[in-house]
Amino acid sequence: MTAMRNALSDEEYAAQAEKGQPERARWSHLEQLIAGVYDRLGTVQHVLICANSDSKSKRPKAPEPMPRPGIRAAQPKQKISNEQADTIFRLINGGAA
């Protein structure tokens, strides 16, 4: 790996650094454990802030977990329209028969 890196020119090395995607690389077991600790610490901090803030104040958003390789970020749930909800309601209540 070092020989390959040393063979690059300064411009090629800079280009690789700019377009690199370290989150797509494989993680060791230790890196996975550290990411888990990072996530738990964020959760503890969030709970601590919520527990010690005024009950009428706006609660902060829960922290996002650290991105891991091979796992896509959670997509926001798609909201359904009133027409779609009515259709589902009819189907559940025997409208398909």
Phi and psi restraints in degrees (range 20) as a CNS / XPLOR table:
assign (resid 1 and name C) (resid 2 and name N)
       (resid 2 and name CA) (resid 2 and name C) 1.0 -65.2 20.0 2
assign (resid 2 and name N) (resid 2 and name CA)
       (resid 2 and name C) (resid 3 and name N) 1.0 -39.8 20.0 2
assign (resid 2 and name C) (resid 3 and name N)
       (resid 3 and name CA) (resid 3 and name C) 1.0 -63.2 20.0 2
assign (resid 3 and name N) (resid 3 and name CA)
       (resid 3 and name C) (resid 4 and name N) 1.0 -39.4 20.0 2
assign (resid 3 and name C) (resid 4 and name N)
       (resid 4 and name CA) (resid 4 and name C) 1.0 -65.2 20.0 2
assign (resid 4 and name N) (resid 4 and name CA)
       (resid 4 and name C) (resid 5 and name N) 1.0 -42.3 20.0 2
assign (resid 4 and name C) (resid 5 and name N)
       (resid 5 and name CA) (resid 5 and name C) 1.0 -66.6 20.0 2
assign (resid 5 and name N) (resid 5 and name CA)
       (resid 5 and name C) (resid 6 and name N) 1.0 -40.5 20.0 2
assign (resid 5 and name C) (resid 6 and name N)
       (resid 6 and name CA) (resid 6 and name C) 1.0 -68.7 20.0 2
assign (resid 6 and name N) (resid 6 and name CA)
       (resid 6 and name C) (resid 7 and name N) 1.0 -23.3 20.0 2
assign (resid 6 and name C) (resid 7 and name N)
       (resid 7 and name CA) (resid 7 and name C) 1.0 -76.5 20.0 2
assign (resid 7 and name N) (resid 7 and name CA)
       (resid 7 and name C) (resid 8 and name N) 1.0 -14.4 20.0 2
assign (resid 7 and name C) (resid 8 and name N)
       (resid 8 and name CA) (resid 8 and name C) 1.0 -78.0 20.0 2
assign (resid 8 and name N) (resid 8 and name CA)
       (resid 8 and name C) (resid 9 and name N) 1.0 146.2 20.0 2
assign (resid 8 and name C) (resid 9 and name N)
       (resid 9 and name CA) (resid 9 and name C) 1.0 -75.2 20.0 2
assign (resid 9 and name N) (resid 9 and name CA)
       (resid 9 and name C) (resid 10 and name N) 1.0 168.4 20.0 2
assign (resid 9 and name C) (resid 10 and name N)
       (resid 10 and name CA) (resid 10 and name C) 1.0 -60.7 20.0 2
assign (resid 10 and name N) (resid 10 and name CA)
       (resid 10 and name C) (resid 11 and name N) 1.0 -38.5 20.0 2
assign (resid 10 and name C) (resid 11 and name N)
       (resid 11 and name CA) (resid 11 and name C) 1.0 -67.4 20.0 2
assign (resid 11 and name N) (resid 11 and name CA)
       (resid 11 and name C) (resid 12 and name N) 1.0 -42.6 20.0 2
assign (resid 11 and name C) (resid 12 and name N)
       (resid 12 and name CA) (resid 12 and name C) 1.0 -65.8 20.0 2
assign (resid 12 and name N) (resid 12 and name CA)
       (resid 12 and name C) (resid 13 and name N) 1.0 -38.8 20.0 2
assign (resid 12 and name C) (resid 13 and name N)
       (resid 13 and name CA) (resid 13 and name C) 1.0 -64.7 20.0 2
assign (resid 13 and name N) (resid 13 and name CA)
       (resid 13 and name C) (resid 14 and name N) 1.0 -42.3 20.0 2
assign (resid 13 and name C) (resid 14 and name N)
       (resid 14 and name CA) (resid 14 and name C) 1.0 -65.0 20.0 2
assign (resid 14 and name N) (resid 14 and name CA)
       (resid 14 and name C) (resid 15 and name N) 1.0 -40.5 20.0 2
assign (resid 14 and name C) (resid 15 and name N)
       (resid 15 and name CA) (resid 15 and name C) 1.0 -64.2 20.0 2
assign (resid 15 and name N) (resid 15 and name CA)
       (resid 15 and name C) (resid 16 and name N) 1.0 -41.4 20.0 2
assign (resid 15 and name C) (resid 16 and name N)
       (resid 16 and name CA) (resid 16 and name C) 1.0 -63.6 20.0 2
assign (resid 16 and name N) (resid 16 and name CA)
       (resid 16 and name C) (resid 17 and name N) 1.0 -38.6 20.0 2
assign (resid 16 and name C) (resid 17 and name N)
       (resid 17 and name CA) (resid 17 and name C) 1.0 -66.9 20.0 2
assign (resid 17 and name N) (resid 17 and name CA)
       (resid 17 and name C) (resid 18 and name N) 1.0 -36.4 20.0 2
assign (resid 17 and name C) (resid 18 and name N)
       (resid 18 and name CA) (resid 18 and name C) 1.0 -72.8 20.0 2
assign (resid 18 and name N) (resid 18 and name CA)
       (resid 18 and name C) (resid 19 and name N) 1.0 -38.7 20.0 2
assign (resid 18 and name C) (resid 19 and name N)
       (resid 19 and name CA) (resid 19 and name C) 1.0 -100.1 20.0 2
assign (resid 19 and name N) (resid 19 and name CA)
       (resid 19 and name C) (resid 20 and name N) 1.0 10.3 20.0 2
assign (resid 19 and name C) (resid 20 and name N)
       (resid 20 and name CA) (resid 20 and name C) 1.0 -66.1 20.0 2
assign (resid 20 and name N) (resid 20 and name CA)
       (resid 20 and name C) (resid 21 and name N) 1.0 151.2 20.0 2
assign (resid 20 and name C) (resid 21 and name N)
       (resid 21 and name CA) (resid 21 and name C) 1.0 -130.6 20.0 2
assign (resid 21 and name N) (resid 21 and name CA)
       (resid 21 and name C) (resid 22 and name N) 1.0 79.5 20.0 2
assign (resid 21 and name C) (resid 22 and name N)
       (resid 22 and name CA) (resid 22 and name C) 1.0 -63.3 20.0 2
assign (resid 22 and name N) (resid 22 and name CA)
       (resid 22 and name C) (resid 23 and name N) 1.0 -23.5 20.0 2
assign (resid 22 and name C) (resid 23 and name N)
       (resid 23 and name CA) (resid 23 and name C) 1.0 -69.9 20.0 2
assign (resid 23 and name N) (resid 23 and name CA)
       (resid 23 and name C) (resid 24 and name N) 1.0 -13.6 20.0 2
assign (resid 23 and name C) (resid 24 and name N)
       (resid 24 and name CA) (resid 24 and name C) 1.0 -92.3 20.0 2
assign (resid 24 and name N) (resid 24 and name CA)
       (resid 24 and name C) (resid 25 and name N) 1.0 -6.9 20.0 2
assign (resid 24 and name C) (resid 25 and name N)
       (resid 25 and name CA) (resid 25 and name C) 1.0 -76.6 20.0 2
assign (resid 25 and name N) (resid 25 and name CA)
       (resid 25 and name C) (resid 26 and name N) 1.0 163.6 20.0 2
assign (resid 25 and name C) (resid 26 and name N)
       (resid 26 and name CA) (resid 26 and name C) 1.0 -74.2 20.0 2
assign (resid 26 and name N) (resid 26 and name CA)
       (resid 26 and name C) (resid 27 and name N) 1.0 142.5 20.0 2
assign (resid 26 and name C) (resid 27 and name N)
       (resid 27 and name CA) (resid 27 and name C) 1.0 -105.7 20.0 2
assign (resid 27 and name N) (resid 27 and name CA)
       (resid 27 and name C) (resid 28 and name N) 1.0 145.0 20.0 2
assign (resid 27 and name C) (resid 28 and name N)
       (resid 28 and name CA) (resid 28 and name C) 1.0 -78.2 20.0 2
assign (resid 28 and name N) (resid 28 and name CA)
       (resid 28 and name C) (resid 29 and name N) 1.0 171.4 20.0 2
assign (resid 28 and name C) (resid 29 and name N)
       (resid 29 and name CA) (resid 29 and name C) 1.0 -62.4 20.0 2
assign (resid 29 and name N) (resid 29 and name CA)
       (resid 29 and name C) (resid 30 and name N) 1.0 -38.7 20.0 2
assign (resid 29 and name C) (resid 30 and name N)
       (resid 30 and name CA) (resid 30 and name C) 1.0 -63.2 20.0 2
assign (resid 30 and name N) (resid 30 and name CA)
       (resid 30 and name C) (resid 31 and name N) 1.0 -42.3 20.0 2
assign (resid 30 and name C) (resid 31 and name N)
       (resid 31 and name CA) (resid 31 and name C) 1.0 -64.4 20.0 2
assign (resid 31 and name N) (resid 31 and name CA)
       (resid 31 and name C) (resid 32 and name N) 1.0 -37.4 20.0 2
assign (resid 31 and name C) (resid 32 and name N)
       (resid 32 and name CA) (resid 32 and name C) 1.0 -63.8 20.0 2
assign (resid 32 and name N) (resid 32 and name CA)
       (resid 32 and name C) (resid 33 and name N) 1.0 -42.5 20.0 2
assign (resid 32 and name C) (resid 33 and name N)
       (resid 33 and name CA) (resid 33 and name C) 1.0 -64.2 20.0 2
assign (resid 33 and name N) (resid 33 and name CA)
       (resid 33 and name C) (resid 34 and name N) 1.0 -42.3 20.0 2
assign (resid 33 and name C) (resid 34 and name N)
       (resid 34 and name CA) (resid 34 and name C) 1.0 -64.0 20.0 2
assign (resid 34 and name N) (resid 34 and name CA)
       (resid 34 and name C) (resid 35 and name N) 1.0 -39.7 20.0 2
assign (resid 34 and name C) (resid 35 and name N)
       (resid 35 and name CA) (resid 35 and name C) 1.0 -63.5 20.0 2
assign (resid 35 and name N) (resid 35 and name CA)
       (resid 35 and name C) (resid 36 and name N) 1.0 -38.2 20.0 2
assign (resid 35 and name C) (resid 36 and name N)
       (resid 36 and name CA) (resid 36 and name C) 1.0 -64.1 20.0 2
assign (resid 36 and name N) (resid 36 and name CA)
       (resid 36 and name C) (resid 37 and name N) 1.0 -41.9 20.0 2
assign (resid 36 and name C) (resid 37 and name N)
       (resid 37 and name CA) (resid 37 and name C) 1.0 -64.1 20.0 2
assign (resid 37 and name N) (resid 37 and name CA)
       (resid 37 and name C) (resid 38 and name N) 1.0 -41.8 20.0 2
assign (resid 37 and name C) (resid 38 and name N)
       (resid 38 and name CA) (resid 38 and name C) 1.0 -58.6 20.0 2
assign (resid 38 and name N) (resid 38 and name CA)
       (resid 38 and name C) (resid 39 and name N) 1.0 -45.0 20.0 2
assign (resid 38 and name C) (resid 39 and name N)
       (resid 39 and name CA) (resid 39 and name C) 1.0 -65.0 20.0 2
assign (resid 39 and name N) (resid 39 and name CA)
       (resid 39 and name C) (resid 40 and name N) 1.0 -44.1 20.0 2
assign (resid 39 and name C) (resid 40 and name N)
       (resid 40 and name CA) (resid 40 and name C) 1.0 -64.4 20.0 2
assign (resid 40 and name N) (resid 40 and name CA)
       (resid 40 and name C) (resid 41 and name N) 1.0 -39.9 20.0 2
assign (resid 40 and name C) (resid 41 and name N)
       (resid 41 and name CA) (resid 41 and name C) 1.0 -63.9 20.0 2
assign (resid 41 and name N) (resid 41 and name CA)
       (resid 41 and name C) (resid 42 and name N) 1.0 -39.7 20.0 2
assign (resid 41 and name C) (resid 42 and name N)
       (resid 42 and name CA) (resid 42 and name C) 1.0 -63.1 20.0 2
assign (resid 42 and name N) (resid 42 and name CA)
       (resid 42 and name C) (resid 43 and name N) 1.0 -39.1 20.0 2
assign (resid 42 and name C) (resid 43 and name N)
       (resid 43 and name CA) (resid 43 and name C) 1.0 -66.0 20.0 2
assign (resid 43 and name N) (resid 43 and name CA)
       (resid 43 and name C) (resid 44 and name N) 1.0 -43.6 20.0 2
assign (resid 43 and name C) (resid 44 and name N)
       (resid 44 and name CA) (resid 44 and name C) 1.0 -62.1 20.0 2
assign (resid 44 and name N) (resid 44 and name CA)
       (resid 44 and name C) (resid 45 and name N) 1.0 -42.7 20.0 2
assign (resid 44 and name C) (resid 45 and name N)
       (resid 45 and name CA) (resid 45 and name C) 1.0 -62.3 20.0 2
assign (resid 45 and name N) (resid 45 and name CA)
       (resid 45 and name C) (resid 46 and name N) 1.0 -42.2 20.0 2
assign (resid 45 and name C) (resid 46 and name N)
       (resid 46 and name CA) (resid 46 and name C) 1.0 -62.9 20.0 2
assign (resid 46 and name N) (resid 46 and name CA)
       (resid 46 and name C) (resid 47 and name N) 1.0 -45.5 20.0 2
assign (resid 46 and name C) (resid 47 and name N)
       (resid 47 and name CA) (resid 47 and name C) 1.0 -63.8 20.0 2
assign (resid 47 and name N) (resid 47 and name CA)
       (resid 47 and name C) (resid 48 and name N) 1.0 -41.0 20.0 2
assign (resid 47 and name C) (resid 48 and name N)
       (resid 48 and name CA) (resid 48 and name C) 1.0 -62.4 20.0 2
assign (resid 48 and name N) (resid 48 and name CA)
       (resid 48 and name C) (resid 49 and name N) 1.0 -42.9 20.0 2
assign (resid 48 and name C) (resid 49 and name N)
       (resid 49 and name CA) (resid 49 and name C) 1.0 -64.7 20.0 2
assign (resid 49 and name N) (resid 49 and name CA)
       (resid 49 and name C) (resid 50 and name N) 1.0 -44.4 20.0 2
assign (resid 49 and name C) (resid 50 and name N)
       (resid 50 and name CA) (resid 50 and name C) 1.0 -64.2 20.0 2
assign (resid 50 and name N) (resid 50 and name CA)
       (resid 50 and name C) (resid 51 and name N) 1.0 -39.9 20.0 2
assign (resid 50 and name C) (resid 51 and name N)
       (resid 51 and name CA) (resid 51 and name C) 1.0 -70.2 20.0 2
assign (resid 51 and name N) (resid 51 and name CA)
       (resid 51 and name C) (resid 52 and name N) 1.0 -28.9 20.0 2
assign (resid 51 and name C) (resid 52 and name N)
       (resid 52 and name CA) (resid 52 and name C) 1.0 -103.8 20.0 2
assign (resid 52 and name N) (resid 52 and name CA)
       (resid 52 and name C) (resid 53 and name N) 1.0 8.8 20.0 2
assign (resid 52 and name C) (resid 53 and name N)
       (resid 53 and name CA) (resid 53 and name C) 1.0 -100.4 20.0 2
assign (resid 53 and name N) (resid 53 and name CA)
       (resid 53 and name C) (resid 54 and name N) 1.0 161.5 20.0 2
assign (resid 53 and name C) (resid 54 and name N)
       (resid 54 and name CA) (resid 54 and name C) 1.0 -61.5 20.0 2
assign (resid 54 and name N) (resid 54 and name CA)
       (resid 54 and name C) (resid 55 and name N) 1.0 139.1 20.0 2
assign (resid 54 and name C) (resid 55 and name N)
       (resid 55 and name CA) (resid 55 and name C) 1.0 -65.7 20.0 2
assign (resid 55 and name N) (resid 55 and name CA)
       (resid 55 and name C) (resid 56 and name N) 1.0 -20.9 20.0 2
assign (resid 55 and name C) (resid 56 and name N)
       (resid 56 and name CA) (resid 56 and name C) 1.0 -90.5 20.0 2
assign (resid 56 and name N) (resid 56 and name CA)
       (resid 56 and name C) (resid 57 and name N) 1.0 -11.5 20.0 2
assign (resid 56 and name C) (resid 57 and name N)
       (resid 57 and name CA) (resid 57 and name C) 1.0 -79.1 20.0 2
assign (resid 57 and name N) (resid 57 and name CA)
       (resid 57 and name C) (resid 58 and name N) 1.0 160.2 20.0 2
assign (resid 57 and name C) (resid 58 and name N)
       (resid 58 and name CA) (resid 58 and name C) 1.0 -72.9 20.0 2
assign (resid 58 and name N) (resid 58 and name CA)
       (resid 58 and name C) (resid 59 and name N) 1.0 133.2 20.0 2
assign (resid 58 and name C) (resid 59 and name N)
       (resid 59 and name CA) (resid 59 and name C) 1.0 -78.1 20.0 2
assign (resid 59 and name N) (resid 59 and name CA)
       (resid 59 and name C) (resid 60 and name N) 1.0 142.3 20.0 2
assign (resid 59 and name C) (resid 60 and name N)
       (resid 60 and name CA) (resid 60 and name C) 1.0 -72.3 20.0 2
assign (resid 60 and name N) (resid 60 and name CA)
       (resid 60 and name C) (resid 61 and name N) 1.0 157.3 20.0 2
assign (resid 60 and name C) (resid 61 and name N)
       (resid 61 and name CA) (resid 61 and name C) 1.0 -68.4 20.0 2
assign (resid 61 and name N) (resid 61 and name CA)
       (resid 61 and name C) (resid 62 and name N) 1.0 146.9 20.0 2
assign (resid 61 and name C) (resid 62 and name N)
       (resid 62 and name CA) (resid 62 and name C) 1.0 -65.2 20.0 2
assign (resid 62 and name N) (resid 62 and name CA)
       (resid 62 and name C) (resid 63 and name N) 1.0 145.7 20.0 2
assign (resid 62 and name C) (resid 63 and name N)
       (resid 63 and name CA) (resid 63 and name C) 1.0 -69.3 20.0 2
assign (resid 63 and name N) (resid 63 and name CA)
       (resid 63 and name C) (resid 64 and name N) 1.0 148.2 20.0 2
assign (resid 63 and name C) (resid 64 and name N)
       (resid 64 and name CA) (resid 64 and name C) 1.0 -78.7 20.0 2
assign (resid 64 and name N) (resid 64 and name CA)
       (resid 64 and name C) (resid 65 and name N) 1.0 141.4 20.0 2
assign (resid 64 and name C) (resid 65 and name N)
       (resid 65 and name CA) (resid 65 and name C) 1.0 -68.8 20.0 2
assign (resid 65 and name N) (resid 65 and name CA)
       (resid 65 and name C) (resid 66 and name N) 1.0 154.6 20.0 2
assign (resid 65 and name C) (resid 66 and name N)
       (resid 66 and name CA) (resid 66 and name C) 1.0 -64.1 20.0 2
assign (resid 66 and name N) (resid 66 and name CA)
       (resid 66 and name C) (resid 67 and name N) 1.0 131.0 20.0 2
assign (resid 66 and name C) (resid 67 and name N)
       (resid 67 and name CA) (resid 67 and name C) 1.0 -61.8 20.0 2
assign (resid 67 and name N) (resid 67 and name CA)
       (resid 67 and name C) (resid 68 and name N) 1.0 136.2 20.0 2
assign (resid 67 and name C) (resid 68 and name N)
       (resid 68 and name CA) (resid 68 and name C) 1.0 -114.7 20.0 2
assign (resid 68 and name N) (resid 68 and name CA)
       (resid 68 and name C) (resid 69 and name N) 1.0 151.6 20.0 2
assign (resid 68 and name C) (resid 69 and name N)
       (resid 69 and name CA) (resid 69 and name C) 1.0 -65.4 20.0 2
assign (resid 69 and name N) (resid 69 and name CA)
       (resid 69 and name C) (resid 70 and name N) 1.0 137.9 20.0 2
assign (resid 69 and name C) (resid 70 and name N)
       (resid 70 and name CA) (resid 70 and name C) 1.0 82.1 20.0 2
assign (resid 70 and name N) (resid 70 and name CA)
       (resid 70 and name C) (resid 71 and name N) 1.0 -0.1 20.0 2
assign (resid 70 and name C) (resid 71 and name N)
       (resid 71 and name CA) (resid 71 and name C) 1.0 -118.8 20.0 2
assign (resid 71 and name N) (resid 71 and name CA)
       (resid 71 and name C) (resid 72 and name N) 1.0 121.7 20.0 2
assign (resid 71 and name C) (resid 72 and name N)
       (resid 72 and name CA) (resid 72 and name C) 1.0 -76.7 20.0 2
assign (resid 72 and name N) (resid 72 and name CA)
       (resid 72 and name C) (resid 73 and name N) 1.0 151.3 20.0 2
assign (resid 72 and name C) (resid 73 and name N)
       (resid 73 and name CA) (resid 73 and name C) 1.0 -66.8 20.0 2
assign (resid 73 and name N) (resid 73 and name CA)
       (resid 73 and name C) (resid 74 and name N) 1.0 149.3 20.0 2
assign (resid 73 and name C) (resid 74 and name N)
       (resid 74 and name CA) (resid 74 and name C) 1.0 -64.5 20.0 2
assign (resid 74 and name N) (resid 74 and name CA)
       (resid 74 and name C) (resid 75 and name N) 1.0 131.6 20.0 2
assign (resid 74 and name C) (resid 75 and name N)
       (resid 75 and name CA) (resid 75 and name C) 1.0 -87.5 20.0 2
assign (resid 75 and name N) (resid 75 and name CA)
       (resid 75 and name C) (resid 76 and name N) 1.0 142.5 20.0 2
assign (resid 75 and name C) (resid 76 and name N)
       (resid 76 and name CA) (resid 76 and name C) 1.0 -64.3 20.0 2
assign (resid 76 and name N) (resid 76 and name CA)
       (resid 76 and name C) (resid 77 and name N) 1.0 143.4 20.0 2
assign (resid 76 and name C) (resid 77 and name N)
       (resid 77 and name CA) (resid 77 and name C) 1.0 -69.7 20.0 2
assign (resid 77 and name N) (resid 77 and name CA)
       (resid 77 and name C) (resid 78 and name N) 1.0 137.8 20.0 2
assign (resid 77 and name C) (resid 78 and name N)
       (resid 78 and name CA) (resid 78 and name C) 1.0 -78.2 20.0 2
assign (resid 78 and name N) (resid 78 and name CA)
       (resid 78 and name C) (resid 79 and name N) 1.0 132.8 20.0 2
assign (resid 78 and name C) (resid 79 and name N)
       (resid 79 and name CA) (resid 79 and name C) 1.0 -86.3 20.0 2
assign (resid 79 and name N) (resid 79 and name CA)
       (resid 79 and name C) (resid 80 and name N) 1.0 144.3 20.0 2
assign (resid 79 and name C) (resid 80 and name N)
       (resid 80 and name CA) (resid 80 and name C) 1.0 -98.1 20.0 2
assign (resid 80 and name N) (resid 80 and name CA)
       (resid 80 and name C) (resid 81 and name N) 1.0 153.1 20.0 2
assign (resid 80 and name C) (resid 81 and name N)
       (resid 81 and name CA) (resid 81 and name C) 1.0 -80.5 20.0 2
assign (resid 81 and name N) (resid 81 and name CA)
       (resid 81 and name C) (resid 82 and name N) 1.0 168.8 20.0 2
assign (resid 81 and name C) (resid 82 and name N)
       (resid 82 and name CA) (resid 82 and name C) 1.0 -62.4 20.0 2
assign (resid 82 and name N) (resid 82 and name CA)
       (resid 82 and name C) (resid 83 and name N) 1.0 -36.9 20.0 2
assign (resid 82 and name C) (resid 83 and name N)
       (resid 83 and name CA) (resid 83 and name C) 1.0 -64.1 20.0 2
assign (resid 83 and name N) (resid 83 and name CA)
       (resid 83 and name C) (resid 84 and name N) 1.0 -43.2 20.0 2
assign (resid 83 and name C) (resid 84 and name N)
       (resid 84 and name CA) (resid 84 and name C) 1.0 -65.1 20.0 2
assign (resid 84 and name N) (resid 84 and name CA)
       (resid 84 and name C) (resid 85 and name N) 1.0 -39.6 20.0 2
assign (resid 84 and name C) (resid 85 and name N)
       (resid 85 and name CA) (resid 85 and name C) 1.0 -63.9 20.0 2
assign (resid 85 and name N) (resid 85 and name CA)
       (resid 85 and name C) (resid 86 and name N) 1.0 -41.4 20.0 2
assign (resid 85 and name C) (resid 86 and name N)
       (resid 86 and name CA) (resid 86 and name C) 1.0 -63.5 20.0 2
assign (resid 86 and name N) (resid 86 and name CA)
       (resid 86 and name C) (resid 87 and name N) 1.0 -41.2 20.0 2
assign (resid 86 and name C) (resid 87 and name N)
       (resid 87 and name CA) (resid 87 and name C) 1.0 -61.9 20.0 2
assign (resid 87 and name N) (resid 87 and name CA)
       (resid 87 and name C) (resid 88 and name N) 1.0 -45.5 20.0 2
assign (resid 87 and name C) (resid 88 and name N)
       (resid 88 and name CA) (resid 88 and name C) 1.0 -62.6 20.0 2
assign (resid 88 and name N) (resid 88 and name CA)
       (resid 88 and name C) (resid 89 and name N) 1.0 -41.5 20.0 2
assign (resid 88 and name C) (resid 89 and name N)
       (resid 89 and name CA) (resid 89 and name C) 1.0 -60.5 20.0 2
assign (resid 89 and name N) (resid 89 and name CA)
       (resid 89 and name C) (resid 90 and name N) 1.0 -44.4 20.0 2
assign (resid 89 and name C) (resid 90 and name N)
       (resid 90 and name CA) (resid 90 and name C) 1.0 -63.9 20.0 2
assign (resid 90 and name N) (resid 90 and name CA)
       (resid 90 and name C) (resid 91 and name N) 1.0 -41.7 20.0 2
assign (resid 90 and name C) (resid 91 and name N)
       (resid 91 and name CA) (resid 91 and name C) 1.0 -65.2 20.0 2
assign (resid 91 and name N) (resid 91 and name CA)
       (resid 91 and name C) (resid 92 and name N) 1.0 -39.6 20.0 2
assign (resid 91 and name C) (resid 92 and name N)
       (resid 92 and name CA) (resid 92 and name C) 1.0 -66.1 20.0 2
assign (resid 92 and name N) (resid 92 and name CA)
       (resid 92 and name C) (resid 93 and name N) 1.0 -35.7 20.0 2
assign (resid 92 and name C) (resid 93 and name N)
       (resid 93 and name CA) (resid 93 and name C) 1.0 -95.1 20.0 2
assign (resid 93 and name N) (resid 93 and name CA)
       (resid 93 and name C) (resid 94 and name N) 1.0 29.6 20.0 2
assign (resid 93 and name C) (resid 94 and name N)
       (resid 94 and name CA) (resid 94 and name C) 1.0 86.7 20.0 2
assign (resid 94 and name N) (resid 94 and name CA)
       (resid 94 and name C) (resid 95 and name N) 1.0 17.1 20.0 2
assign (resid 94 and name C) (resid 95 and name N)
       (resid 95 and name CA) (resid 95 and name C) 1.0 -75.9 20.0 2
assign (resid 95 and name N) (resid 95 and name CA)
       (resid 95 and name C) (resid 96 and name N) 1.0 -11.8 20.0 2
assign (resid 95 and name C) (resid 96 and name N)
       (resid 96 and name CA) (resid 96 and name C) 1.0 -82.8 20.0 2
assign (resid 96 and name N) (resid 96 and name CA)
       (resid 96 and name C) (resid 97 and name N) 1.0 -16.8 20.0 2
